Amino acid sequence: MRNSNIAIIGAPLDLGQDRRGVDMGPSAMRVAGLNKRVAALGYLVEDLGNVPAEQAESAPQGPIRAKYLPQIAASCLRLAELVESALNNGKAPVILGGDHSVAVGTVAGVASFYRRKSEKIGLLWIDAHADMNTPESSPSGNVHGMPLACCIGLGPPQLVTIRGFSPKVNASSVALVGVRDVDELERLNVRGSGMAVFTMRDIDERGLRAVMQDALRVVSEGTAGFHLSLDMDYLDPREAPGVGTPVRGGGTYREAHLAMEMICDSEGMRSMDVVEVNPVLDDANRTADLAVGLITSALGKRIL
């Protein structure tokens, strides 16, 4: 990243999905040595702690089509403000999820910072799922399946209009990589969005290097840089067992590191979030340790 100062922000939100435990993801990544491993790369690291988030036991579920929507919106607004403040202070934000609904807040904060400079950002979304549902298309009503749609202006107004503008990112500057599990009605949202989509079939046929080259071109052209949103379920469950919605046939250990290394080489990443680490479902913190390794690869760690 351009900034030599890194601001680590935890977002322990688990209201966007049904499997409990993902709220412990930020702690699991810290336990895996995130701060020290990032500092070893030469960055100045400041840990800003966690954004407050309500617990399911103390919050009403609310509308069945978008469960816990008011609570998620409140946490995302707090996160957006903290992310924008970090950027204002010359720090590059690294956000630790939590479920993927936290990305609504992260992207809102980053986009708001660059909007005040009359600049636009790109969005690189690496995920097994499209996250392009809306309350009308979602079969579950879980908001963690909606954040990418919210970032491009589709979905509940409480999320779409955080920081007072929409869309946060133009769909033409979005690249979705690694997708392999898409809901039936969600397909229509993806196909009509105008974003670049690279499925696991594209990776199988063309190789990850070619796919990442195209994706990085999409998110970099005409932008001030891009935000990376990495869902750990992009990886195959054999590599990352501690995720809430595992899907077979995902990326390998080396493919994931190659993607991060290419992101670093592009010099275009301005912020990142890593989400859906669930230590309750993990094996001896393997998934959190891998998440930290991928963060360090994105920030410049090399074999030689």
Sequence and secondary structure as in RCSB ss.txt:
>XXXX:A:sequence
MRNSNIAIIGAPLDLGQDRRGVDMGPSAMRVAGLNKRVAALGYLVEDLGNVPAEQAESAPQGPIRAKYLPQIAAS
CLRLAELVESALNNGKAPVILGGDHSVAVGTVAGVASFYRRKSEKIGLLWIDAHADMNTPESSPSGNVHGMPLAC
CIGLGPPQLVTIRGFSPKVNASSVALVGVRDVDELERLNVRGSGMAVFTMRDIDERGLRAVMQDALRVVSEGTAG
FHLSLDMDYLDPREAPGVGTPVRGGGTYREAHLAMEMICDSEGMRSMDVVEVNPVLDDANRTADLAVGLITSALG
KRIL
>XXXX:A:secstr
   SEEEEEEE   TTSSSTTGGGHHHHHHHTTHHHHHHTTT EEEEEEE     GGGS    TTSTTHHHHHHH
HHHHHHHHHHHHHTTEEEEEEESSTTHHHHHHHHHHHHHHTTT   EEEEE SB     TTT SS  GGGSHHHH
HTT S HHHHTGGG S SS GGGEEEEEE B  TTHHHHHHTT  EEEEHHHHHHH HHHHHHHHHHHHHTTSS 
EEEEEEGGGB TTT    SS  SS B HHHHHHHHHHHHHHT EEEEEEE   GGGSSTTHHHHHHHHHHHHHTT
    
